[in-house]
Every structure is written in C-alpha cells, then in structure tokens.
Amino acid sequence: KDFLTITSHELKTPATLIAGYADLILMQERLSAEDAELVELLREGISWLTNIVDDLLEGLRIDAREMQLNRRELHLGEVVASALRWLKPLIEEERSLSIVVGDFSRLSPLHADYDRLREVFVNLIGNAVKFTPDGGEIRIDAHEAEGYCHVFVRDTGIGIPPSALERIFDRFYRLGDPMLHSSSKTAFMGGGIGLGLTICRGVIQAHGGLIWAESEGEGKGTTLRFTLPIMGRSQ
C-alpha cells in the first residue's frame, strides 16, 4: 500500500506540471490549428494518466475501508445530469448513440454523497458508451420500492458472459475487447485498469446499498443495477 501511495503521488505531481505547461502553450496566439490539436491530445493523455492514478488511490482506500462519505440531502436526477455533462465529450463522439433518461423528479430525496454518486454514474454510463456499438441505446432510470431507490443503467452493447458477471467488480479485472466497438477511438477509451466497477461497488456499499450486473450473454447488452436507501426510511 505504501509503495502504491508514494508511486501514485510521484506520478501525479509531474503530470500536473505537464498539464500546466500545455495550458500555457494553448494560450499562445500564434499557435496553428494543427499544433493546438496536438496539445489538446497531450492534455487528454495527461487527464487519462491522472484518472488512472486517482483510481489506484481510490482502490487503496476501499481496501483499507477508509472511504469517507460527505452526506447531504440530494436529488438523484441532479447527480445524473451532472454525470452526463461530465461525459459530454465522450458521448458526442458517438453521434448515433441514443441516451434515454427517465423521470428522476418523481423520486424521494436521498441522504448521500453527491460527488461519490456522480463518480458511480460516470463509471457506469461511461462504460455503457464505450461498449455500445453505433446506433445503440443507453437507458438510465430508477424507481422506489421497500424503502430503497432502485437504479439501473442499461445498454444494447457487447454484453457480458454469465461466468463473468460477478468477476467484473473484482480489482483489476478487465472484460472484453474494446475493438468490438465500431468507433475508431474505442481502443483508447477502453484502456482503463479495471478499478472503475470496484470503486462503484465500494461507494454503493458504503451507502448501505447493493450493486450487481445482468446480461444474457455476449452481444445482448448489459444492465447495471444498484440500490440506495431512501432518506429517513432505511438508514
């Protein structure tokens, strides 16, 4: 743990400096459009690296049961909207992808950590975007039952073999070939380290909920479901 913590810190510090220098270059008035695009690609690569470092540190916190929640009253629809804004550049690359969001305004408020739940939605929706072929659909919705809010993110993507449904939440487990996606940039987008769903499970469990995956097999889409206690009922 100490080794990974130190290594992560040492990687993140120079990455932050490089990002700062890239921003300074982008501010130059005489920068050509081609050079500006190259610097933007550099910025994206740095962002990708820092996200990996953040996932490593978050994975360590989950292992050490150190996850702290900053709970407050919130409405889940606001969290979903924020996650979609965060993912806008990724979603816009898939112009033929349909995103359908249910009516979250009918749900009761939750007593939960806004940033942590947004991270869950960013991971789940981001995965759905990465592994759903062009022309596919992603549906995000929720309902209430027995004191819990039941949420799902469903896609028409490449699916998951039944034997892997439990393993996808394990640390560093990676499933599927991103090249199955019809987008030319999927290889880059799918290059995570296998901690996203592990972090999602840690966040949901810390809130007193459950998370699981459903799929009828490869090529038949995937549904990620999780539950959260409704404020004042099951906490």
ChimeraX attribute file (.defattr): number of C-alpha atoms within 10 A of each C-alpha:
attribute: neighborCount
match mode: 1-to-1
recipient: residues
	/A:1	11
	/A:2	8
	/A:3	7
	/A:4	13
	/A:5	13
	/A:6	11
	/A:7	12
	/A:8	18
	/A:9	14
	/A:10	12
	/A:11	13
	/A:12	18
	/A:13	11
	/A:14	12
	/A:15	18
	/A:16	14
	/A:17	12
	/A:18	15
	/A:19	19
	/A:20	13
	/A:21	14
	/A:22	18
	/A:23	14
	/A:24	10
	/A:25	15
	/A:26	17
	/A:27	11
	/A:28	10
	/A:29	7
	/A:30	10
	/A:31	13
	/A:32	11
	/A:33	9
	/A:34	9
	/A:35	13
	/A:36	17
	/A:37	13
	/A:38	12
	/A:39	19
	/A:40	16
	/A:41	13
	/A:42	15
	/A:43	19
	/A:44	13
	/A:45	15
	/A:46	20
	/A:47	15
	/A:48	16
	/A:49	16
	/A:50	18
	/A:51	15
	/A:52	20
	/A:53	21
	/A:54	16
	/A:55	20
	/A:56	21
	/A:57	18
	/A:58	19
	/A:59	20
	/A:60	18
	/A:61	16
	/A:62	17
	/A:63	13
	/A:64	10
	/A:65	11
	/A:66	10
	/A:67	16
	/A:68	12
	/A:69	14
	/A:70	11
	/A:71	14
	/A:72	13
	/A:73	12
	/A:74	16
	/A:75	18
	/A:76	22
	/A:77	19
	/A:78	14
	/A:79	21
	/A:80	22
	/A:81	14
	/A:82	18
	/A:83	22
	/A:84	19
	/A:85	13
	/A:86	15
	/A:87	17
	/A:88	12
	/A:89	10
	/A:90	15
	/A:91	19
	/A:92	10
	/A:93	12
	/A:94	18
	/A:95	10
	/A:96	13
	/A:97	17
	/A:98	16
	/A:99	15
	/A:100	13
	/A:101	15
	/A:102	12
	/A:103	12
	/A:104	16
	/A:105	11
	/A:106	12
	/A:107	15
	/A:108	16
	/A:109	18
	/A:110	21
	/A:111	18
	/A:112	23
	/A:113	19
	/A:114	20
	/A:115	14
	/A:116	22
	/A:117	19
	/A:118	20
	/A:119	20
	/A:120	23
	/A:121	22
	/A:122	22
	/A:123	19
	/A:124	22
	/A:125	24
	/A:126	21
	/A:127	18
	/A:128	26
	/A:129	28
	/A:130	25
	/A:131	27
	/A:132	26
	/A:133	21
	/A:134	16
	/A:135	12
	/A:136	18
	/A:137	19
	/A:138	21
	/A:139	17
	/A:140	21
	/A:141	17
	/A:142	20
	/A:143	16
	/A:144	16
	/A:145	10
	/A:146	10
	/A:147	16
	/A:148	21
	/A:149	21
	/A:150	20
	/A:151	18
	/A:152	20
	/A:153	22
	/A:154	23
	/A:155	27
	/A:156	20
	/A:157	25
	/A:158	23
	/A:159	23
	/A:160	22
	/A:161	17
	/A:162	14
	/A:163	9
	/A:164	15
	/A:165	17
	/A:166	11
	/A:167	15
	/A:168	20
	/A:169	22
	/A:170	15
	/A:171	17
	/A:172	17
	/A:173	16
	/A:174	19
	/A:175	15
	/A:176	13
	/A:177	13
	/A:178	20
	/A:179	15
	/A:180	16
	/A:181	19
	/A:182	15
	/A:183	17
	/A:184	10
	/A:185	13
	/A:186	17
	/A:187	15
	/A:188	13
	/A:189	17
	/A:190	20
	/A:191	13
	/A:192	17
	/A:193	15
	/A:194	20
	/A:195	23
	/A:196	28
	/A:197	23
	/A:198	20
	/A:199	25
	/A:200	22
	/A:201	21
	/A:202	24
	/A:203	23
	/A:204	19
	/A:205	15
	/A:206	18
	/A:207	20
	/A:208	14
	/A:209	17
	/A:210	17
	/A:211	20
	/A:212	16
	/A:213	19
	/A:214	17
	/A:215	20
	/A:216	13
	/A:217	16
	/A:218	14
	/A:219	16
	/A:220	14
	/A:221	22
	/A:222	26
	/A:223	22
	/A:224	18
	/A:225	18
	/A:226	21
	/A:227	23
	/A:228	24
	/A:229	23
	/A:230	21
	/A:231	18
	/A:232	10
	/A:233	10
	/A:234	11
	/A:235	12
